[in-house]
Amino acid sequence: MNQSIDLEAAKAAFFSSGGQLIVLEGFTYRPLPQRKHPEPKPKRAKPTAHKSEHPQQSRARTRAAQIAELAKTMTCGEVAKLLGETKGALWGVAAREGFRFCKPPRQVQPVKDAAAQEAADRELADRIIALRDDGMSRCRATAVLGIGNRKLERILAAFKISFPLQRYRG
């Protein structure tokens, strides 16, 4: 009926039958045990260097030495033509072995005769004026004359020729 009365009756019956009260220990914090890491594995010993090189390695070393010797006096293109190799392969060998190829000699620019250049420009200017008067565009005129746009601009400025960017379509 009443729960507290029933509980008190049950306790009295327990103690009268010889039961004893035992106090249990409460919760106490105990930290986790320390982690046990496995011992590191011993490093594998590197294999000792072979007493003899692989045949491909020795061939590569002799080839590199030969290319280095040729590079002292020849350009990369000349060595490539002589050995039948590509320039890319030769540049790779040079980068790995630390040598450079000889630079090709610079070609001497011919000295231009000012009077002859002036006469050629005057002739081109006359042809440009004739093409302009025929109604040709600048692009077509450079194609017909076989010159570039920069040269056309230079001649137009030098001889004060009026050549519109677009032709008049009247």
C-alpha positions as CSV (number, residue, x, y, z in Angstrom):
1,M,0.0,0.0,0.0
2,N,2.3,2.7,1.2
3,Q,5.8,2.1,-0.3
4,S,7.8,3.6,2.6
5,I,5.9,1.5,5.1
6,D,6.6,-1.7,3.1
7,L,10.3,-0.7,2.8
8,E,10.6,-0.3,6.5
9,A,8.9,-3.6,7.1
10,A,11.3,-5.3,4.7
11,K,14.3,-3.7,6.4
12,A,13.2,-4.9,9.8
13,A,12.6,-8.4,8.6
14,F,16.1,-8.4,7.0
15,F,17.9,-7.3,10.2
16,S,15.9,-9.7,12.4
17,S,16.9,-12.6,10.2
18,G,20.6,-11.8,10.9
19,G,21.4,-9.6,7.8
20,Q,24.1,-7.0,8.2
21,L,24.6,-3.6,6.5
22,I,27.6,-3.4,4.2
23,V,28.8,0.1,3.1
24,L,30.2,0.0,-0.4
25,E,33.0,2.2,-1.5
26,G,32.0,5.1,-3.8
27,F,33.4,6.0,-7.2
28,T,37.0,7.1,-7.2
29,Y,38.7,8.5,-10.4
30,R,41.5,6.3,-11.7
31,P,43.3,7.6,-14.8
32,L,43.7,5.3,-17.7
33,P,47.0,3.4,-17.8
34,Q,49.8,4.8,-19.9
35,R,49.9,3.7,-23.5
36,K,52.5,1.2,-24.4
37,H,53.8,1.9,-27.8
38,P,55.5,-0.8,-29.6
39,E,59.3,-0.5,-30.0
40,P,60.3,1.0,-33.3
41,K,61.4,-1.5,-35.9
42,P,65.1,-1.4,-36.7
43,K,65.8,0.3,-40.0
44,R,66.8,-2.0,-42.8
45,A,70.4,-1.7,-43.6
46,K,71.0,-0.3,-47.1
47,P,72.4,-2.8,-49.4
48,T,76.1,-2.4,-49.9
49,A,77.3,-1.0,-53.2
50,H,77.8,-3.6,-55.8
51,K,81.4,-4.2,-56.6
52,S,80.7,-4.0,-60.3
53,E,78.4,-1.5,-62.1
54,H,75.5,-2.6,-64.3
55,P,76.5,-2.7,-67.9
56,Q,74.0,0.0,-68.8
57,Q,75.4,2.4,-66.2
58,S,78.9,2.0,-67.5
59,R,77.7,2.6,-71.0
60,A,75.8,5.7,-69.9
61,R,78.9,7.1,-68.1
62,T,81.1,6.6,-71.2
63,R,78.5,8.2,-73.4
64,A,78.2,11.2,-71.0
65,A,82.0,11.5,-71.0
66,Q,82.1,11.5,-74.8
67,I,79.3,14.1,-75.0
68,A,81.1,16.3,-72.5
69,E,84.3,16.1,-74.5
70,L,82.5,17.0,-77.7
71,A,80.6,19.9,-75.9
72,K,83.8,21.7,-75.3
73,T,84.2,22.6,-78.9
74,M,80.8,21.9,-80.5
75,T,77.3,23.2,-80.2
76,C,74.4,21.0,-79.2
77,G,73.1,20.8,-82.7
78,E,76.4,19.7,-84.1
79,V,76.8,17.0,-81.5
80,A,73.2,15.9,-82.1
81,K,73.9,15.6,-85.8
82,L,77.2,13.8,-85.2
83,L,75.9,11.2,-82.7
84,G,72.4,10.9,-84.2
85,E,70.8,11.9,-80.9
86,T,68.0,14.4,-80.2
87,K,68.9,17.8,-78.7
88,G,66.6,17.2,-75.8
89,A,68.5,14.1,-74.8
90,L,71.8,15.9,-75.1
91,W,70.5,18.8,-72.9
92,G,69.3,16.3,-70.3
93,V,72.8,14.7,-70.2
94,A,74.4,18.1,-69.9
95,A,72.1,19.1,-67.0
96,R,72.8,15.8,-65.2
97,E,76.5,15.9,-65.7
98,G,77.0,19.6,-65.2
99,F,78.6,20.8,-68.4
100,R,77.6,23.2,-71.2
101,F,77.7,23.2,-74.9
102,C,79.7,25.7,-76.9
103,K,77.7,28.6,-78.1
104,P,77.3,29.0,-81.8
105,P,79.2,32.0,-83.3
106,R,77.1,35.0,-83.9
107,Q,76.6,35.9,-87.6
108,V,78.0,39.3,-88.5
109,Q,75.3,41.7,-89.7
110,P,76.2,43.1,-93.1
111,V,76.7,46.9,-93.2
112,K,73.9,48.5,-95.1
113,D,74.6,51.2,-97.6
114,A,72.5,54.2,-96.7
115,A,72.1,55.4,-100.3
116,A,71.1,52.0,-101.6
117,Q,68.5,51.7,-98.8
118,E,67.1,55.1,-99.5
119,A,66.7,54.2,-103.2
120,A,65.0,50.9,-102.4
121,D,62.7,52.7,-100.0
122,R,61.8,55.4,-102.6
123,E,61.0,52.6,-105.1
124,L,58.7,51.0,-102.5
125,A,57.1,54.3,-101.7
126,D,56.2,54.8,-105.4
127,R,54.7,51.3,-105.5
128,I,52.7,51.9,-102.3
129,I,51.3,55.1,-103.7
130,A,50.3,53.3,-106.9
131,L,48.6,50.5,-104.9
132,R,46.8,53.0,-102.7
133,D,45.5,54.9,-105.8
134,D,44.2,51.6,-107.2
135,G,42.1,51.3,-104.0
136,M,43.9,48.4,-102.4
137,S,43.9,48.0,-98.6
138,R,47.0,48.1,-96.5
139,C,46.9,44.4,-95.7
140,R,46.6,43.5,-99.4
141,A,49.4,46.0,-100.3
142,T,51.8,44.4,-97.8
143,A,51.0,41.0,-99.3
144,V,51.5,42.2,-102.8
145,L,54.8,43.9,-102.0
146,G,56.0,41.1,-99.8
147,I,56.8,43.3,-96.8
148,G,55.7,43.4,-93.3
149,N,53.3,46.0,-91.7
150,R,56.2,47.6,-89.7
151,K,58.2,48.3,-92.9
152,L,55.1,49.7,-94.5
153,E,54.5,52.0,-91.5
154,R,58.2,53.1,-91.6
155,I,58.0,54.0,-95.3
156,L,54.7,55.8,-94.9
157,A,56.1,57.9,-92.1
158,A,59.4,58.6,-93.9
159,F,57.8,59.8,-97.1
160,K,54.7,61.3,-95.4
161,I,52.3,59.2,-97.4
162,S,48.6,59.2,-96.5
163,F,47.3,55.7,-96.6
164,P,44.1,55.2,-94.7
165,L,43.5,52.1,-92.6
166,Q,40.4,51.2,-94.6
167,R,39.9,51.9,-98.2
168,Y,37.2,54.2,-99.3
169,R,34.2,52.3,-100.5
170,G,32.3,55.1,-102.3
